[in-house]
Amino acid sequence: MKVKIVNKSQFPSPHYATPLSAGMDIRADLKEPVTLQPLQRMLVPTGLYIALPEGYECQVRPRSGLAVKHGITVLNSPGTVDADYRGELRTLLINLSDTPFVIEPGERIAQMIVSRHEKVEWEEVEVLDETERGAGGFGSTGVK
């Protein structure tokens, strides 16, 4: 599938790192390093603009290495980019660690996944069909 992209950053466009990768890394479009303090959140520019086809979305997700090694994650994970959005993709990062983290220009800060989605048309009813689980919510199926 072809997706139009405008890359105003000085860094490469997102690409798949391996043949079976689901996500493409997004880089920070910064002129100089920026420090993300503990519990600080920051909207980091990418310099990327995309035009997704109707019926598709782009999800912005954390990079597992940044999360496990440094406590850096995408705050609104996954962040959704709709097909009609034409502004710059920016990534909302938060530092959940107890130490400052320096974001370097061009650093891979998140990953994007483009996927198809369906439109829902609600059918109003009085009662839903029964299932074995029923209304059991958080933790209702146990831990093992």
C-alpha positions in Angstrom: 0.0 0.0 0.0 1.3 3.4 -0.9 0.9 6.3 1.6 1.9 9.9 0.8 4.4 11.4 3.2 6.1 14.8 3.4 9.3 14.6 5.5 10.4 18.1 6.5 12.9 16.7 9.0 16.6 16.2 8.4 16.2 12.5 9.2 15.1 9.4 7.2 11.4 8.7 6.7 10.0 5.9 8.9 10.8 2.4 7.5 10.6 -1.2 8.6 13.8 -2.3 10.4 13.3 -6.0 9.5 11.1 -7.8 6.9 8.6 -8.9 9.5 8.4 -5.7 11.5 4.9 -4.4 12.2 5.9 -0.9 13.2 8.2 1.8 11.8 10.4 3.9 14.0 9.6 7.7 14.3 12.5 10.1 15.0 12.6 13.3 17.0 13.0 16.3 14.7 15.1 18.4 17.0 17.9 20.9 16.3 19.6 20.2 19.6 19.2 17.8 22.5 16.2 18.2 24.9 16.0 16.9 28.4 12.8 15.2 29.6 12.7 15.5 33.4 11.1 12.8 35.6 7.3 12.8 35.2 7.6 15.6 32.6 5.6 15.2 29.4 6.6 16.8 26.1 5.1 17.0 22.6 8.1 16.1 20.4 8.0 17.1 16.7 8.8 14.6 14.0 8.7 16.8 10.8 6.4 14.2 9.2 3.1 14.8 7.5 1.1 11.9 6.0 -2.1 11.4 4.0 -3.7 8.0 4.9 -6.4 6.5 2.7 -9.9 6.3 3.9 -10.5 3.4 6.2 -6.9 3.5 7.7 -5.4 5.0 10.8 -1.8 5.4 12.1 -1.2 4.4 15.7 1.8 5.9 17.5 3.1 3.5 20.2 6.1 3.4 22.6 9.4 1.8 21.7 9.9 -1.1 24.1 13.6 -0.4 24.5 13.0 3.2 25.7 10.3 2.0 28.0 12.2 -0.8 29.7 15.6 0.9 29.9 14.6 4.5 30.5 10.9 4.6 31.5 10.1 6.7 28.4 6.6 6.0 26.9 3.9 7.5 24.7 1.4 9.1 27.1 -1.7 8.7 25.0 -0.7 5.2 23.8 -1.6 4.3 21.3 -2.0 7.8 19.8 -4.3 7.7 16.8 -3.7 9.7 13.6 -6.9 9.9 11.5 -7.0 9.7 7.7 -8.2 13.3 7.4 -5.4 14.8 9.6 -2.8 16.7 7.6 -0.8 18.4 10.4 2.7 17.4 11.7 2.9 14.1 13.5 4.1 14.9 17.0 4.7 12.4 19.7 3.5 12.9 23.3 6.3 11.4 25.5 6.5 11.1 29.2 9.4 10.2 31.5 8.1 7.8 34.1 11.6 7.2 35.6 13.3 9.0 38.4 16.1 10.3 36.3 16.3 12.9 33.5 16.4 11.6 29.9 18.0 13.4 27.0 16.3 13.2 23.7 18.9 13.5 20.9 18.1 15.0 17.5 17.1 12.1 15.2 16.6 9.7 18.1 14.0 7.0 17.5 11.3 8.0 20.0 8.2 5.9 19.1 6.9 3.6 16.4 4.0 3.9 14.0 1.7 1.2 12.8 -0.7 1.8 9.9 -3.8 -0.4 10.0 -7.3 -0.7 8.6 -10.3 0.0 10.7 -14.0 -0.4 10.4 -16.8 2.2 10.7 -19.5 1.2 13.2 -23.2 1.8 12.7 -24.9 1.4 16.1 -28.0 -0.8 16.3 -30.0 0.2 19.4 -31.5 -2.8 21.3 -33.1 -3.3 24.7 -31.0 -6.3 25.8 -27.6 -7.8 24.7 -27.1 -11.5 24.0 -25.8 -13.6 27.0 -22.2 -14.9 27.1 -20.3 -17.1 29.6 -18.3 -14.1 30.8 -21.3 -11.8 31.1 -20.6 -8.5 32.8 -17.4 -9.7 34.4 -14.8 -7.0 34.0 -11.3 -6.3 35.2 -9.7 -9.4 36.5 -12.9 -11.5 36.2 -11.2 -14.3 34.3 -8.5 -14.8 36.9 -4.7 -14.5 36.8 -3.7 -18.0 35.8 
